Every structure is written in structure tokens, then in C-alpha cells.
């Protein structure tokens, strides 16, 4: 696929490409001196952050498929949501001579020393889903996580007519994703729906913790009418708690608690159609895998990119000098495909959603 590619200007010599072995790759790009396997394919390392959620298992499924399409040979590890394991896995990649690394660090502050080691060896890095708090990488492949929180806010604010109580099951505030979604949801509620009380609960992306805290909140506040889950990690537990309390009822029932999730996994889309939850934001697991590998290949080929629109319905932004982020599209998904607080949604049975095409 052809992407908008050009030498970055006005950012400073070699800042954006500081992890490349050379700084002169213009729009034409060129083959680097990448190590290859026996078949001639560049070898890259991909660390999977975890395999205990449907979303990340989907990403794991897509990765080898896109590697084959792009002519890359991959070595894979799984850091199991542990930055120490991610560091060790990266050391393994370096010893194997990989020419690029894709990772999704869940602790976005603690990954800095590992990025420095990779930079010292001129191994380009693409981070997926998360953005490092400090340090440079070749590209961040991510959706706009602030928009996740804003879309959830607008949906719940509209459904609750600007009144009542909602529980926000936060991810992990050590993650840029948890911070972005939390801050945006709170700011949107304060600005647009001041009559809604938000009960924020830290969960560390742990479904059991989320279920326990939701149960406690519903006992203390039986008038809660909305739940914002920052990821589908909390889906099963949330539905179980609502079922136990007699609240897992159709949307037209006065007892219904409106639930918004983030991910767009098949189970969420099925639950929306069944009226068990009401909306999700479809985080593109397929495109995360595709463009993480695409940008690693571009790095190996000596290409650079500049801020602006791409040809795949996204926008590259400059987060800070030396750090670019390709913000992929992540639509709000509902049962009716309506517009909520100015946010347009897609119907849950839309076949263009990756969650409806996971074979």
C-alpha cells in the first residue's frame, strides 16, 4: 500500500529518524542493509503485550498474516503485561539480530531505558496502542485515545439526558491510554453534562478488580445508570454483576444500565445486537498489526514520514519533536448507527468492522 512518505522538514536533523542507521532516506526510500532469513526476508521482532484478552488475541492472530503480506519474517515474544519481561524479550531480539522491533509497552514510563538501548544499536521501534512518555520511536501506531473517552461521554450523556451517576472502570493510569481515556471522559462530562456524577475506579486493566468495584458501587449507589469500561477486559465481569443484580435488561426497560466499552471485539458487537451493552469504540486490532509492520518495513527501507493525512483514513501527528503518531480511525459503534452528542456511530452489524470479520 502506498503511503504518504517524505523527508521530515523543520523538526531537526535526524530527530524523527534517530533510530535508523542512516538519516538520508527521502521519499523514494531504499533498501537498507537489513539482516535477512534464509529466504531473503528482513527479520523483525514483535512483542505481544498480553494474551489474556480477546482484543490482544486478535492482534496476535493478525500479525503473522500481515507479516507474510509485507514480506517480513517475524520473531515473537509475549511480555504478559510486565515491563521487566518486555525488557528481557527485547534483549533476546537484539541478540537475534532483528532489524526492527514492534512493541506495545503497558507501562509507558518504564520503557524508556529499553528504548535507549535499541536506539544505541540503531534498531528502529514502532510502538502499538501505547506511546512512550519519554524517548523517541520511529512511529507510534495508535488511535486517538482521548477521542475514546469523549465518544463514551457523549453517548452516555445523551442516553442519560445529562443526569444521574455513571461508573468509569479505568484501565491503568501508568499507561498513556488509561490517562487519556480517563482525562477526556472527565473533562467532557464536566463541560457538557455537569449534572452527571462520575465515579472513577482504578482497575489496572484487571477484570476481577473491575467487577468487584462495580459491585461495591452498585450497592452504595443503586441509582447508577451508566458504566464506561475503558476496555473489554471488564466485559464479562460487568455483565455478570448486572445479571446478579437484576439489571441486565433490555435498553427500553427502566432498570437498564447503559454500558459503553472500548475495543470492538466480536463479543461486544454481539452484546450490542442483543441489547446487553449499548456501545463500544472499535479499536482497530487488524490495522494495529498491519501498520506496525508496515512502518517497520519502511524504517528498514530508510523512509521517513511527515505530519498530515495518510491514504488509509488516518492522520499522522507530531506528538513532540522526534515523535510521530499515526492516529488510526476508531468509530463509535451502536445498535442503531445514530449520532450522539454530535458523534456519528456505526451499526454493530456493519461488515466493515474488524470484529465482524474475524475468521
C-alpha positions in Angstrom: 0.0 0.0 0.0 1.3 3.4 -0.9 1.7 5.8 2.0 2.5 9.5 2.1 6.2 9.4 2.7 8.7 12.2 2.7 11.7 13.5 4.5 10.6 15.3 7.6 11.4 19.0 7.4 11.6 21.6 10.2 11.9 19.1 13.0 15.6 18.9 13.2 18.3 16.8 11.6 17.7 13.1 12.3 15.3 13.6 15.2 12.5 11.6 13.7 14.8 9.0 12.2 17.2 8.9 15.2 16.6 5.1 15.4 17.6 4.5 11.8 21.0 3.5 10.7 21.1 6.4 8.3 19.3 9.8 8.1 19.1 10.5 4.4 16.1 8.3 3.3 13.9 10.6 1.3 10.5 9.8 -0.3 12.0 7.2 -2.6 13.4 5.2 0.2 16.0 2.5 -0.5 16.9 -1.0 0.7 18.9 -1.0 3.9 21.5 -3.5 4.9 19.0 -5.4 7.0 19.8 -8.9 8.1 17.5 -11.4 6.4 16.5 -15.0 6.9 17.4 -17.8 4.5 14.6 -16.7 2.2 15.8 -13.1 2.0 13.1 -11.5 4.2 14.0 -8.9 6.8 13.7 -10.2 10.3 11.8 -8.1 12.9 10.8 -8.8 16.5 7.2 -8.4 17.7 6.5 -8.4 21.4 2.9 -9.2 22.2 1.9 -7.3 25.4 -0.5 -9.9 26.7 -2.7 -12.8 25.6 -5.5 -12.8 28.2 -7.9 -10.5 26.3 -9.9 -11.1 23.1 -8.5 -7.8 21.7 -4.9 -8.7 22.0 -5.5 -12.3 20.9 -7.0 -10.8 17.8 -3.9 -8.7 17.3 -1.8 -11.8 17.7 -3.8 -13.6 15.0 -3.4 -10.7 12.5 0.3 -10.2 13.0 1.7 -13.2 11.1 -0.8 -12.7 8.3 0.3 -9.1 7.6 4.0 -10.1 8.1 3.6 -12.6 5.2 1.9 -10.0 3.1 4.6 -7.4 3.7 7.5 -9.9 3.1 8.8 -9.8 6.7 10.0 -12.7 8.8 9.0 -12.2 12.5 10.2 -13.5 15.8 7.7 -13.1 18.6 7.6 -12.9 22.4 4.9 -12.2 24.9 5.7 -9.8 27.8 2.4 -10.6 29.7 1.8 -7.1 30.8 5.2 -7.0 32.6 7.8 -4.4 31.7 10.6 -6.5 33.1 9.7 -9.3 30.7 9.4 -6.8 27.9 13.0 -5.7 28.6 14.2 -9.2 28.7 12.4 -10.0 25.5 14.0 -7.0 23.8 17.4 -8.2 24.8 16.6 -11.5 23.1 15.6 -9.7 20.0 18.8 -7.8 19.9 20.9 -11.0 20.4 19.0 -12.5 17.4 20.0 -9.6 15.2 16.5 -8.3 14.4 16.3 -5.1 12.2 13.3 -3.6 13.9 11.0 -4.1 16.9 7.3 -3.6 17.4 6.0 -3.5 21.0 3.1 -2.3 23.0 4.5 -1.2 26.4 1.8 -1.1 29.0 3.9 0.9 31.4 4.7 3.8 29.2 7.2 5.5 31.6 9.3 2.4 32.5 10.1 1.5 28.9 12.5 4.5 28.4 15.7 2.6 29.2 14.9 -0.2 26.8 14.2 2.4 24.0 17.6 3.9 24.7 19.3 0.5 24.3 17.6 0.0 21.0 18.4 3.5 19.8 22.1 2.9 20.7 22.0 -0.2 18.4 20.1 1.8 15.7 17.2 -0.6 15.8 14.0 1.2 14.8 11.0 0.8 17.1 7.3 1.0 16.4 5.0 1.1 19.4 1.5 -0.1 19.1 -1.5 1.1 21.0 0.6 3.0 23.5 3.1 5.9 23.3 6.2 6.2 25.4 6.2 9.0 27.9 9.8 9.8 27.0 12.2 8.8 24.3 11.8 8.5 20.5 10.5 5.8 18.3 10.2 5.6 14.6 6.4 5.7 14.7 3.6 5.2 17.1 0.6 3.3 15.7 -2.4 4.2 17.8 -5.9 5.6 17.7 -6.8 8.8 19.4 -7.5 7.6 22.9 -8.8 10.9 24.1 -11.5 10.5 21.5 -12.4 7.2 23.1 -13.2 8.9 26.3 -15.1 11.7 24.6 -17.2 9.4 22.5 -18.1 7.3 25.5 -19.0 10.5 27.4 -21.2 11.9 24.6 -23.1 8.6 24.2 -23.8 8.2 28.0 -24.5 11.9 28.4 -27.1 11.7 25.6 -28.7 8.4 26.9 -28.9 9.7 30.4 -30.2 13.1 29.3 -27.4 14.8 31.2 -28.4 13.5 34.7 -27.5 10.7 37.0 -24.5 8.6 38.0 -22.0 6.6 35.9 -19.1 4.4 36.9 -15.9 4.7 34.9 -13.8 1.4 35.1 -10.4 2.9 34.4 -7.6 1.0 32.9 -4.2 1.7 34.4 -3.0 5.3 34.9 0.6 4.2 34.4 -0.5 3.8 30.8 -1.0 6.8 28.4 -4.2 5.1 27.3 -5.6 4.9 30.7 -4.7 8.6 31.4 -6.1 9.8 28.0 -9.4 8.0 28.3 -9.9 9.0 31.9 -9.0 12.7 31.5 -11.0 13.1 28.3 -14.1 11.4 29.8 -14.0 13.5 32.9 -13.4 16.8 31.0 -16.2 16.0 28.6 -18.6 15.2 31.4 -17.7 18.3 33.3 -18.1 20.6 30.3 -21.1 19.1 28.6 -23.0 17.1 31.3 -22.4 18.7 34.7 -25.5 17.0 36.0 -23.8 13.6 35.8 -21.7 12.3 38.6 -18.7 10.2 37.6 -17.5 7.5 40.0 -13.9 6.7 38.8 -12.5 3.3 39.7 -8.8 2.3 39.0 -8.7 -1.4 37.9 -5.2 -1.9 36.4 -6.8 -3.5 33.4 -7.9 -6.4 35.6 -11.4 -7.8 35.0 -11.8 -9.2 38.5 -10.9 -5.9 40.2 -13.3 -4.1 37.9 -16.2 -6.5 38.7 -15.5 -6.2 42.4 -15.5 -2.4 42.4 -18.6 -2.2 40.2 -20.4 -4.5 42.6 -19.5 -2.3 45.5 -20.5 0.9 43.7 -23.9 -0.5 42.7 -24.6 -1.5 46.4 -23.7 2.0 47.6 -25.3 3.8 44.7 -28.3 1.8 43.4 -29.2 4.7 41.1 -26.2 4.2 38.9 -27.4 4.3 35.3 -24.2 4.1 33.2 -20.9 2.2 33.0 -17.9 3.2 30.9 -15.4 0.3 30.6 -12.1 1.5 29.2 -11.5 -1.9 27.6 -13.3 -5.1 27.0 -11.2 -6.6 29.8 -14.2 -5.7 32.1 -16.9 -7.0 29.8 -17.6 -10.5 31.3 -17.4 -9.3 34.9 -19.6 -6.3 34.2 -22.3 -8.4 32.6 -22.2 -10.9 35.5 -22.6 -8.2 38.1 -25.5 -6.6 36.2 -27.1 -10.1 35.8 -26.7 -10.8 39.6 -28.4 -7.5 40.5 -31.3 -7.9 38.0 -30.1 -5.1 35.9 -29.1 -6.9 32.7 -32.3 -6.0 30.9 -33.3 -4.6 27.5 -32.5 -0.9 26.8 -36.2 0.1 26.9 -36.5 -1.3 30.5 -36.4 1.5 33.1 -33.9 -0.6 35.1 -31.4 -0.8 32.2 -27.9 0.4 32.9 -26.2 1.8 29.8 -22.8 0.3 29.1 -20.1 1.6 26.8 -16.9 -0.3 26.2 -13.7 0.2 24.2 -12.3 -2.4 21.7 -14.8 -3.6 19.2 -14.2 -7.4 19.8 -16.8 -9.8 18.3 -18.4 -10.4 21.7 -19.1 -6.7 22.2 -20.7 -6.4 18.8 -22.9 -9.5 19.6 -23.8 -8.0 23.0 -24.8 -4.7 21.4 -27.1 -6.5 19.0 -28.6 -8.4 21.9 -29.1 -5.3 24.0 -26.8 -6.4 26.8 -24.4 -3.4 26.3 -25.1 -0.3 24.3 -22.0 0.9 22.6 -18.3 0.4 22.0 -15.4 2.2 20.3 -13.9 -0.1 17.8 -10.1 -0.1 18.3 -8.6 -1.5 15.1 -6.7 -4.6 16.1 -6.2 -5.5 12.5 -4.8 -2.2 11.5 -2.6 -2.1 14.5 -0.9 -5.3 13.3 -0.8 -4.1 9.7 0.7 -0.7 10.2 3.1 -1.7 13.0 4.7 -4.0 10.4 4.3 -1.5 7.6 6.3 1.1 9.4 9.0 -1.3 10.5 9.5 -2.2 6.8 9.5 1.5 6.0 12.2 2.1 8.6 14.3 -0.7 7.3 13.9 0.7 3.8 15.1 4.1 5.0 11.8 6.0 4.6 10.6 8.9 6.7 7.2 10.5 7.2 5.8 13.9 8.0 2.7 15.0 9.8 -0.5 15.1 7.8 -3.3 12.8 6.4 -2.5 9.4 5.1 -4.2 7.3 2.4 -5.7 4.9 4.9 -8.2 7.3 6.7 -5.8 8.4 9.4 -3.7 11.4 10.3 0.0 11.4 11.4 0.6 14.0 14.1 3.8 15.2 15.7 3.4 14.5 19.4 6.7 16.1 20.3 9.9 16.8 18.4 11.2 13.4 17.3 7.9 11.5 17.8 5.2 10.9 15.2 2.0 9.1 15.8 -0.3 7.6 13.1 -3.8 8.0 14.6 -6.0 5.3 13.1 -9.7 5.6 12.8 -11.7 4.2 15.8 -15.5 4.6 15.3 -18.3 4.6 17.9 -20.5 1.5 17.4 -24.1 1.3 18.5 -27.2 -0.7 17.7 -28.8 2.0 15.6 -25.9 3.8 14.0 -27.2 7.1 15.3 -25.5 10.3 16.3 -24.9 11.0 20.0 -23.8 14.4 21.2 -22.6 15.2 17.6 -20.7 11.9 17.4 -21.7 9.7 14.5 -21.7 5.9 15.1 -21.7 2.8 13.0 -24.2 -0.1 13.4 -22.9 -3.1 15.2 -23.6 -5.4 12.2 -21.6 -3.3 9.8 -19.4 -5.7 8.0 -16.5 -3.2 7.6 -15.8 -3.6 11.4 -13.0 -6.0 12.0 -14.9 -7.6 14.9 -17.4 -8.9 12.3 -14.7 -10.4 10.1 -12.6 -12.3 12.5 -12.5 -15.7 10.9 
